[in-house]
Amino acid sequence: MVAVQERCGGVAEEMGVAQPVASRAIAACITEGLLRRVASQRDGRSSLLQLTDQGESVRRAYATEQRRAFEEITAHWDSADRLQFARFLTRYSQEASAWTARGKPED
């Protein structure tokens, strides 16, 4: 079992969606056997989400497929370009998460 645990609100934040949207996605993942609810060790009234073994297997397969696609798409790039792009992509992902956590600016 994967040790990472998250609350529904945290999932909504990470996804950048409202809690009801995240709740529906979580319910579907529980139904599919990818997630399970576990009691919080800090607050017994609260539950956390945890990947099941099947969920971890799906997560690993997805990560492997992402890596394979990156390698295939950039196969003709020189190694310095691949490394720089990977760094920029990682940086963009981190900045996007931070932007979401701060709250999107109002128009």
C-alpha positions as CSV (number, residue, x, y, z in Angstrom):
1,M,0.0,0.0,0.0
2,V,1.3,3.5,-0.9
3,A,2.0,5.7,2.1
4,V,0.9,9.0,0.6
5,Q,-2.4,10.0,1.9
6,E,-4.6,13.0,1.0
7,R,-7.9,14.6,2.0
8,C,-10.6,15.2,-0.6
9,G,-10.0,19.0,-0.3
10,G,-6.4,18.5,-1.1
11,V,-7.2,16.5,-4.2
12,A,-9.6,19.3,-5.3
13,E,-6.8,21.8,-4.8
14,E,-4.3,19.8,-6.7
15,M,-6.8,19.3,-9.6
16,G,-7.7,23.0,-9.5
17,V,-11.4,22.1,-9.3
18,A,-14.3,22.5,-6.9
19,Q,-14.6,20.0,-4.1
20,P,-17.8,18.4,-5.6
21,V,-16.0,17.7,-8.8
22,A,-13.1,16.1,-7.0
23,S,-15.5,14.1,-4.8
24,R,-17.1,12.6,-7.9
25,A,-13.7,11.7,-9.3
26,I,-12.7,10.2,-6.0
27,A,-15.9,8.2,-5.8
28,A,-15.3,6.8,-9.3
29,C,-11.7,5.8,-8.3
30,I,-13.0,4.1,-5.1
31,T,-15.6,2.2,-7.2
32,E,-12.8,1.1,-9.6
33,G,-10.7,-0.1,-6.7
34,L,-7.9,2.5,-7.3
35,L,-8.4,4.4,-4.0
36,R,-9.6,3.6,-0.5
37,R,-10.6,5.7,2.4
38,V,-8.6,5.3,5.6
39,A,-9.1,6.8,9.0
40,S,-6.8,9.8,9.8
41,Q,-4.4,9.0,12.6
42,R,-4.6,12.7,13.7
43,D,-8.4,13.0,13.6
44,G,-10.6,9.9,13.8
45,R,-13.6,11.9,12.4
46,S,-11.7,12.6,9.2
47,S,-10.8,10.2,6.5
48,L,-7.8,10.2,4.1
49,L,-7.4,8.7,0.6
50,Q,-4.9,6.1,-0.1
51,L,-3.9,4.4,-3.4
52,T,-4.7,0.7,-3.4
53,D,-2.2,-1.8,-4.8
54,Q,-4.2,-1.7,-8.0
55,G,-4.1,2.2,-7.9
56,E,-0.4,2.2,-7.4
57,S,0.0,-0.2,-10.3
58,V,-2.1,2.1,-12.6
59,R,-0.1,5.1,-11.4
60,R,3.2,3.4,-12.2
61,A,1.9,2.3,-15.7
62,Y,0.8,5.8,-16.4
63,A,4.2,7.2,-15.4
64,T,5.9,4.6,-17.5
65,E,3.8,5.5,-20.5
66,Q,4.5,9.2,-20.0
67,R,8.2,8.5,-19.9
68,R,8.0,6.3,-23.0
69,A,6.1,9.0,-24.9
70,F,8.6,11.7,-23.9
71,E,11.5,9.5,-25.1
72,E,9.8,8.6,-28.4
73,I,8.7,12.2,-29.2
74,T,12.1,13.6,-28.4
75,A,14.2,10.7,-29.7
76,H,15.7,12.9,-32.5
77,W,16.6,15.7,-30.1
78,D,20.1,16.0,-28.8
79,S,20.5,15.1,-25.1
80,A,21.1,18.8,-24.0
81,D,17.7,19.8,-25.5
82,R,15.9,16.9,-23.9
83,L,17.3,17.7,-20.5
84,Q,16.5,21.4,-20.8
85,F,13.0,20.7,-22.0
86,A,12.5,18.2,-19.1
87,R,13.7,20.9,-16.6
88,F,11.4,23.5,-18.1
89,L,8.5,21.1,-18.0
90,T,9.2,20.3,-14.4
91,R,9.5,23.9,-13.5
92,Y,6.3,24.8,-15.3
93,S,4.4,22.0,-13.5
94,Q,5.7,23.3,-10.1
95,E,4.8,26.9,-11.0
96,A,1.4,25.9,-12.1
97,S,0.8,24.1,-8.9
98,A,1.9,27.1,-6.9
99,W,-0.3,29.4,-9.0
100,T,-3.3,27.2,-8.4
101,A,-2.6,27.0,-4.6
102,R,-2.4,30.9,-4.5
103,G,-5.8,31.1,-6.2
104,K,-6.3,32.1,-9.8
105,P,-6.5,35.9,-10.3
106,E,-10.0,37.3,-10.8
107,D,-10.7,38.8,-14.3
